[in-house]
Amino acid sequence: MRSLRIHQEVEVFIAGIAAAQSFLLSIYSFFERKRDFKNLLLSIFFLAITIRLGKSILWIYLDDSPLWLINLGFIAHAVSGPTLFLYTLHFLFARKWSTWNLLHFAPAAFLVLTSNFLTLEGFWYQGGYSVLLLHQLLYSGITLVLLLWPVGHKKSQYSLTQTAKIWVGALVIGTAIWQLLYFSNYFLGLTPYMLGPVIYLPFVYFLAFLQFKNPSLLKQRIQAKHQNIRLSDEELVGYAKQLEDLMRETRTYLNPNCTLTTMADVMKLPPYLISHVVNNGIGKSFPDFLNGYRIEEVKQRLADPHHQNTKIANIAYDCGFNSLSSFNAAFKKVTGTTPSSYLKQNL
């Protein structure tokens, strides 16, 4: 079995951080489970990853790993694929939980019930580990297909923000790479055994960054009664144009308290429909849609000689931003540069 060509201490440190961060995400998701049942699936998934990574670390650095620990790690591995698949399924589509979903965990249940009899030489090295890796790789492939499926079936999809799409995409792709590396190590001998835990570190930290920066990722985005919105392409385009025209005419974006509900009141439409139009007709999240107009207003004022002595911060507040941090982040996202750099380039 190949190992990474780095100091063992560094290898343990990197893999240990990945496991610890995955455990923290599991705890955080668990305490958010009451907001949305999908968070319980997410918590179980991250806990399974934590256990599997821990088993990998101890397998390399303990001379004689106990059999119960090895079996526990493989049980967790068997849980990770189905859990991520079910989480992604319910994250992307309007579905209720079904007890039939528990069938996905039949292989893991088998491992639990027979764990006292599963030995390395008598089971895992006789094809058990190979079946486990193939089983998980299959789930990774199915989940990747599921991730791409809504592209051509938008009516079946939740109204996802761009951040939500990045979140679920990073979660699925990162886990698929992790599963593939274990497969590549055992079947092909191409990759080191600990490369999976090490590579998983940047993914899990990126996921943690997204989750803590956007707590709404763990909340239900649309109430069930509004999930099946039926709009023709013409209606969607019409509403999108009406919303954009109204935003320009009323300049509601200058109001720092402007929200989705504010625009819904102006257009005399329900908020969930406005959200659907912005996400699917305009292709942006509502905050990005709103900030786009504010940034254009800021750029116009920066170019206006009447505002040449006005501080950038004052212009930002006048254009609807509540804080300089949100303004700077939005400005760089839209223009690719900072406000001060933009001003110097356009003097």
Steps between C-alpha positions, in 0.01 A plus 500: 500500500656831395540785746553870451858622477466757775587484867258283692439777751387735222285228347329434834457872564332566165273196514419571865393857423275370222339252739459762773340751264267234365398420859426868572282517189317189620425662836391827341270322255356286780389801701337643187302181433173645635502765231515240225520116510772511232737638761483171690614320185780753466602448861513121455701542180768719661515270802553202268782686325654584838501135608637381164781755505580408860519133407737580211732695729513229767537224239823659380645599836395218732703182474198289587163670439215326689251317280204693641661826390560370149141380468366826642694695238367282218142527633537879498633479145192300399274767653665800332392430140126438557477787749650750257278370220184546709611843621568616144171355377297688758713813472438530126144374471167546676461163666375371833690246702397141433572198720603322178811718510627283784563223247805696386657414833445124472871428425607709800241321718641166384849609602374610842319171566796286390786719622604246766577249224664725238874449502766638270616168362160332502285779355653836410799360311275238338301757305310681776706820474486488120120479505485788750715725281302415186172555687609847615643592161165407346319727744743781419426459129124498555523809720706682237233418240237625744694823538493557122141385453327828601685686224248368251210467742467837670133451582594215731769702670497720806573866436866478595722798559844503340653432842275198550605362162867545590438336839337184372738484204809518723350248741427243228813551291732507803354177634514334158872581474552366853323174412691472171835536676425209735393297196811597306725405791359153560404391148761672287781582741534841335446728798627497860259376767501827694452719194122480547498647853760761403316612185172514692636778725456796257153377405378471859639842591338656195170339602542632854567849363185490288287360781602747769491796261157397368293345784198497267656199326365290786152648484208412279509738206136476388196381687352175369179656372705726270745243366314414179495836322368475147599787272542487125825632353310805372356573844839456666667741254210746535518507879879534487479800266226656711710462815811647336308794354333567833832491685648756261194726506432501873866467605382298796850360530608829661294405803740321741203301632400372157427127515330231297177585680542869412514423129214254533286779647601737221420244229191372690622142470581243772864496616554137398407588142742794496772265629419250225513771231833640623662158528367345181408795278796724579743232617613666822429485869290790627793659695719489187214640293446785746868579546554508126284813475664654804849448359399658167368799695829522692700490175291779350552718806873433509518623139289806574708818560241615755601211724877524459542627856256253648649210689448156350347383827236774489414410140465135600260583782301734274464220246338262745784308665479450875869430562834558333590131517191398301561787257865408439413132452216580258709755307788258449259222401344718229805691372787269592683776685476712814314835505822700553680320216200550273499873580871534420460314171210720390621847604 
